[in-house]
Amino acid sequence: MKRIILLILFVSSILRANYLITNGEIALFYDGKNNILTNVKAREFSKDVLSNLQILLIKDYKIYRARNYYTQTKFIDGKNIFYMKYNINNNIVESYIVLSNENKNDMFIYTNLNGVKWNEPYKLVYKFSPLILEGNVENKDGYYKYDMLNFSKE
């Protein structure tokens, strides 16, 4: 009888979990209503680390929030990849969120801008919103440190 109750609890906890993608250390959630990655959790910190992650394009002092232009989102089966595709004024932007299986504290964001045909300069911005708005961002030789989080461009 105990085994049956434990089995029911186990199955119901899996069904109630809304993890989008996880590598065992970091878990991502996707808010389909607002089209953003939200509540990035890390086991190491035992709490939510980021309240949300957004992708922005800035051109001619105008901000294009990718979440307002999404056309497709999907989890790529068999891999630890979440794919997002946006169509911003007939310019295709594709982003891949990858959680590393080698170093389980690493999260990578790749953005394919080959479909952007703007001749004028533009900027790609990743907006990370920390859950706790205390602390300073430090620029340390190629990466940024905020509390216990490190961000780098490679």
N, C-alpha and C positions, 0 to 999 in steps of 0.2 A: 504494500500500500504506500509506503514511504517513497519507493522508487517511482510510482505512478505520479504522486504529487510533485516530486522533484522534476520529473519529465515534463509535466504540464507547466510548471513554473519556468523551466528552461525554454520550452517552445514559445510560451507567451512572451517572455522577455525578448526573444529574437524577433518575434513578429512586431513588437512595439518599438523596437529600435529604429531610429530614422537615420542611421549612418548612411551617408552616400558613398564614401570611400574611406578606407582606413588601411594603414600598414602595420597596425598593432601599437603604434605610439601616438600617431596623429590621426584625428578623425575630422572629416569635412562634412558639412551639411549644406544642402542646397535649398534655398527658399524660392520655390517656383512662382509664388505670387509677385515677389519683387525682383526675381531673376538675379539673385546674388548668392555668392557663397557666404554662409553665415555660421557663427558659433564654431570656430576652429578650436578643437580641443586637443590638448596634449597630455598624455599620461604622466609625463615627467613633472608637469606642473600641477596635476590633479585638479585642474579647473579649466574653464574656457579661457583661451589665450586672446583670440581676436573676436570682436563682435561681428565683423564682416570684412570682406575683401571685394573691391570693385575695380574694374578696368575702365580707364578713361582715355580718350584721344582729345588733344587740344590743338586746334588749328584756328588761326586768325582770331585769337582771344575768345573763341567759342569752345565750350566744353561739351563733348559728346560722351554721354554715359552709355557704355556698351549695353548695360542692362535694359535700356530703352529700345534697343535695336536687335535683340536676339532673334535668331531664326531657328536655331537647333541647339539642344543640349543633350548629352548622352554619356553614360558610363560605358567605357570600352571594356567589354567582357574579356576575362582572362588576363587583364593587365590592370595596373593600379592607376588608371588614367581617367580623368573627367574632361570631356571635350565640350567646348562652347563655341558657337559660330554666330557672328553678328553681321548684319548688312547695314552699314552706316552710309547713307546716301550713295548707294550702288558701289560701295567699297567693302569688300569681304575681309573680315578680321576673324582669325581662328585662334583660340587659346586652349592650351592643354595644361591641366593641373596634375602634376605627377607626385605621388608620395613614394619616396625611395624605400626599397626593400633591403638595401644594403646598409645604409645608415638611417635608422628609423626616426631620427630627429630631423631629417631633411625633407623639405617640400620644394618642388621646382615649378616654376610657371614659365611656359614657353608660349610666345605669341608669334603667329605667322602673319606678317604684314605684306606679303607678296601681292595680295589682292587689293591693296590700297594704291590708288592711282592719282593721288594728289601730287601736283608738281611743286606746290609751295611747301615750306617746312612745316612739320607737325611734331607733336610730342606724344609719346605713349606713357601713361601714368598708371601705376598700380597703387590703389589707395587702401592701405591697411588701417583698420580702425581698432586700436587696442581696447580691450574691455575695461581696463582700469586706466583712467586718463591722468596718471601721475608718473612722473619720471621725465628724463631727458633723452633725446635722441643724440647719440654720439657718433661722429664720423671717424671710423678707425681703419685707416689703410685699406680702402676698397670695400668695406662693408659697414653697415649701420647697426648699432646696438641699441636696443630699447629694452630696459629691464632685463629679462632673461632671454629675449629673442634677438637673433642675429639675422640681418638681411644683407645679401650680397648680390652683385650683378656679375654674371659670368657669361 
